Amino acid sequence: IAGGTGEFEAGISKDGQTREHALLAFTLGVRQLIVAVNKMDTTKWSEDRFNEIIKETSTFIKKVGYNPKTVAFVPISGWHGDNMLEEST
């Protein structure tokens, strides 16, 4: 999921790709989910923004059929490689 301002909102909107991908994954039998929240560097690693994304995404994936309590959310930055292979400091 893109964590940037506006990008997350577009992805989770009615016709957004994030919404579509979650539904497809569940429909195809994917029962274990890890959500990588990308571009967190653009939000200056805002914990408030990360928690907002977790809350909104959890509400949606619950409607799809996932249990949000079993889903791992990981803040990452693909640009810098933060939290992708190893935990960043």
Backbone torsions as a table, in degrees:
resi	resn	phi	psi	omega
1	ILE	NA	134.4	176.3
2	ALA	-77.1	127.9	-177.2
3	GLY	-91.8	-7.2	-177.6
4	GLY	-64.3	153.0	179.3
5	THR	-61.3	126.9	-178.9
6	GLY	90.9	-36.8	-178.6
7	GLU	-69.6	-45.5	178.3
8	PHE	-61.7	-45.9	-178.2
9	GLU	-60.8	-38.8	177.9
10	ALA	-66.6	-40.9	-178.3
11	GLY	-68.7	-32.4	-176.6
12	ILE	-93.7	-4.6	179.7
13	SER	-64.5	172.2	-174.6
14	LYS	-49.6	-43.4	-178.8
15	ASP	-106.3	19.0	-175.7
16	GLY	-74.6	154.3	-178.9
17	GLN	-69.0	-34.4	179.0
18	THR	-59.6	-46.7	179.1
19	ARG	-61.4	-46.1	-179.2
20	GLU	-63.0	-43.8	-178.3
21	HIS	-65.6	-39.6	178.8
22	ALA	-64.1	-43.3	179.4
23	LEU	-65.3	-43.7	177.9
24	LEU	-61.7	-45.3	-179.1
25	ALA	-59.2	-46.9	-179.0
26	PHE	-65.5	-43.1	-180.0
27	THR	-62.1	-34.8	-179.5
28	LEU	-83.9	2.0	173.5
29	GLY	98.9	6.3	177.3
30	VAL	-74.2	117.0	-176.5
31	ARG	-109.6	-16.6	177.1
32	GLN	-106.5	132.8	-173.8
33	LEU	-134.3	136.0	169.9
34	ILE	-123.2	126.3	-179.4
35	VAL	-104.5	115.5	175.6
36	ALA	-94.1	119.0	178.4
37	VAL	-94.6	101.8	-173.7
38	ASN	-85.9	166.2	177.0
39	LYS	64.2	28.2	178.8
40	MET	-66.7	-20.0	175.9
41	ASP	-63.7	-30.6	-179.7
42	THR	-72.9	-15.5	176.9
43	THR	-102.6	10.7	-176.7
44	LYS	57.1	37.0	178.2
45	TRP	55.3	41.5	-178.3
46	SER	-65.8	117.6	177.9
47	GLU	-66.9	-34.2	177.7
48	ASP	-62.3	-44.7	179.3
49	ARG	-63.9	-44.1	179.5
50	PHE	-59.8	-45.6	179.6
51	ASN	-66.1	-35.2	176.2
52	GLU	-62.7	-43.2	179.7
53	ILE	-65.9	-41.6	177.6
54	ILE	-59.5	-46.5	-177.8
55	LYS	-61.5	-50.1	-178.2
56	GLU	-64.2	-44.0	-178.1
57	THR	-68.0	-40.5	179.3
58	SER	-60.2	-42.1	178.6
59	THR	-60.0	-44.1	-178.5
60	PHE	-69.9	-48.8	-175.2
61	ILE	-66.4	-24.7	175.2
62	LYS	-65.3	-40.0	178.2
63	LYS	-65.3	-31.9	179.3
64	VAL	-71.2	-34.4	-180.0
65	GLY	135.9	-5.2	178.7
66	TYR	-81.6	155.0	172.9
67	ASN	-97.1	107.0	-176.6
68	PRO	-57.2	-25.2	-179.6
69	LYS	-69.2	-19.1	-179.9
70	THR	-102.4	1.9	-178.7
71	VAL	-95.9	128.9	177.5
72	ALA	-88.4	132.9	175.2
73	PHE	-111.6	126.8	-175.7
74	VAL	-126.5	122.2	176.0
75	PRO	-78.5	129.6	-179.5
76	ILE	-136.8	167.4	169.7
77	SER	-136.8	106.8	178.3
78	GLY	-65.2	-31.6	-178.7
79	TRP	-63.2	-42.8	-178.2
80	HIS	-99.7	-9.8	-178.4
81	GLY	77.5	13.6	-177.8
82	ASP	-69.4	128.7	176.5
83	ASN	65.2	17.7	-178.7
84	MET	-87.1	-48.4	179.2
85	LEU	-110.8	-31.9	-179.9
86	GLU	-136.7	153.3	177.8
87	GLU	-64.5	130.6	178.6
88	SER	-87.2	156.0	179.1
89	THR	-96.2	NA	NA
